Amino acid sequence: MIKVSVIIPAYQVEDYLIRSVSSVLKQTLQEIEIILVNDGSTDKTANLCDELAQMYPSIKVIHQENQGSSKAREVGLAQSTGEYILFLDADDWLDPKACETLYQKAVETEADMVIYQAFLKEGGRDHPLRIFFTSEDEINRDPIFCFLNAQLAPAVWAKFMKHTYLKGTGLNFPPLSYSEDVIITLRLLLARPKITLLEEPLYYYYYQRPNSLVHVINEHCLEIFESLALVRLDLKAKGLYDQYRTQYLHFSELHLSPVRQKVKRNPRLKETFNQLYENWKRENVEA
C-alpha cells in the first residue's frame, strides 16, 4: 500500500529537479510514490523526468502542455494512489524524515491535514519560515478567521493531507500561476478539515531561483486580483463574507502590497496594477 503520494509540478527546473526528487527518494518512509508533472517545459526537465522514472519504479511521469502549477497539481492528484498527499515544488526539498513524521502524526491524531513549519534557504543559510502563528484549538475552531487574519500562510506545500479528505472537498484548482495557493487554501479550509499543527520544520523553501514566479516581473503577478476575487466569491457563496469582511480586506491588502512593490520596476505593469487596484477598491472597500 502506498502511504504517501508526493506530487511535484515541474516547469523549467533542469537545475533543481534532481535535488528535489532525491530528497523524496531518501525518505525514511518507504511506501512512497512520486508523481512528476512536466508542465510543458522547454529545457531538459522533460528528459530528466523520463530518466528518473526509468531508474526508479516509484516515480510516475505525466507530460502536459503548460497550464501552470495549479493545474499540474490537479493532474498529479488525479493520478495519485497514496493514503496521504504532499505537494512539493520542484526547486524545494524535504527533510529526510518528513514523510514518516507527517504520516505518523496524521495517523496518530486522525487528522485530515497536518500543517508544519519550514526553512527558508537563502544565501547558503537556513532561516526559520513560520507557516502558522496560532494554536491547534484556535485553527480548528475558526480556520477561516485564522487564515484571513494572517495566522496561517497559504502555502499548499506545507499541508500534508488525507487523500479521502481531498477528494471529498471536490477541490477545484484555478488556472493560475501566481497566488493560486491563496484560493486553494481557502477552499481547503472551507471544507472544515480536522487540523493538526506540527512545530517541526520539515520543508526547505528555496528562495533564489531567478526564473521563479516569486522573482519574475510579468503579467502573472497580477493574478493576485483574480485570486482575491475568487476568495470573495467563495466566502459569499458560503454566506460568510459579511462575517469576515474586515479580515478579508486586511488580508487582501497584505497580499497586494508585495505585488505593488514588485511592479514599480515596470511602468506598464504598474499602470495596470493601479487600474486593477482602483477596481478592487470600488468593488470591496467602497461597496
Secondary structure, 3 states (H helix, E strand, C coil): CCCEEEEEEECCCCCCHHHHHHHHHCCCCCCEEEEEEEECCCCCHHHHHHHHHHHCCCEEEEEECCCCHHHHHHHHHHHCCCCEEEECCCCCEECCCHHHHHHHHHHHHCCCEEEEEEEEEECCEEEEECCECCCHHHHHHCHHHHHHCCCECCCHHHEEEEHHHHHHHCCCCCCCCCCHHHHHHHHHHHCCCCEEEEEEEEEEEECCCCCCCCCCCCHHHHHHHHHHHHHHHHHHHCCCHHHHHHHHHHHHHHHHHHHHHHHCCCHHHHHHHHHHHHHHHHHHCCC
